[in-house]
Amino acid sequence: MPFLDPVDETFFEFVEACLNHVQTPVLQRKFAALGGVDMLVRLCAMSVNDEVIVKACRALWMLLQMEGQAEGGTRHAVINAMKIKAAGGVTALMAQLRRSRNDSVLAQASGALRALAEVYVPNMAIEGAEGWGREGLNAGCGDYYEVILSLLRHTQNVAVHTAVGGLLLQATLMPGETPRVVRAGAVEVIVRQCGHQRSPEVLLQMLNTMCVLVVEDDVRQRFTGCGGVEALVGVLNS
C-alpha cells in the first residue's frame, strides 16, 4: 500500500472497518444514522488519496447490494440508495470520473454509480419513501453523459466499459432522458464500440441500450447514418 499520511490512514481504516464489519441490516441502519453514508460520500468527493477513494466507492457499492427488506417492506438496497443519492453520491462519484486517471478509481467509482442507478431508476416513483422522489438520477449533472461516454473513448478498462454500458442502459429507462443521451453522442460511441469492443458483457450492454434508443425514428436515422448496420453485421460475424 502506498504511503498514507495520518489523516489518510485514519480514513482508510474507517472505510476498511466499514467493509469488514458493517454487513448486516441492523449495523447498516446504525451506520447510516450516525452519518456513515455521508462520510463515505464526502470521501469519494474530497479525498485525493486513490486508496481511500477506492475503498469508499467499494463500501458504497456494498451498501447498494444489501439483501432483505426493512419492516415497511422496502428493500435495504433501496433505502441505502436513497441515502446515498440524498447525500450527494452522484455528484461525488461523477467528480472522480471527471478528474481521476487511476484505473482502479475509475472502475470502482463507475461500478458504484452503476449499482446506484440499477437500484434508483426502477424505484424512482416509489410512493411515501422519505427522501425519495421523481428526480432523475443525474439531476444537476449537466455533463453526465459526456463524462461517462468519454470513459469509453479514453480508457481501455473493461470494468469501466461494463459499468458505463449499464449506466447508458439505465438512462434509457428514465423518462425524457433519451434526447440527452443522443445529443451527447451515445449512438456514435456505441456504434464504435460494436466495431472494436471484444468483451461480450460490454457488447451486450451496448446492444441492449441501442435496442431501446432506436425506437425513435431520428435515432434510427442517426444509427444507420454512422455505420450502425455495418457494425452490427460485424458483431454477428465475429
Secondary structure, DSSP 8 states (H G I E B T S, - for coil): -----HHHHHHHHHHHHHHHH--SHHHHHHHHHTTHHHHHHHHHHH---HHHHHHHHHHHHHHHT--SB-TTS-BHHHHHHHHHHHTTHHHHHHHHHHH---HHHHHHHHHHHHHHHHHHGGGTT-SS-TT--S--TTTT-TTHHHHHHHHHHH---HHHHHHHHHHHHHHHTSTT-HHHHHHTTHHHHHHHHHHH---HHHHHHHHHHHHHHTTSHHHHHHHHHTTHHHHHHHHHH-
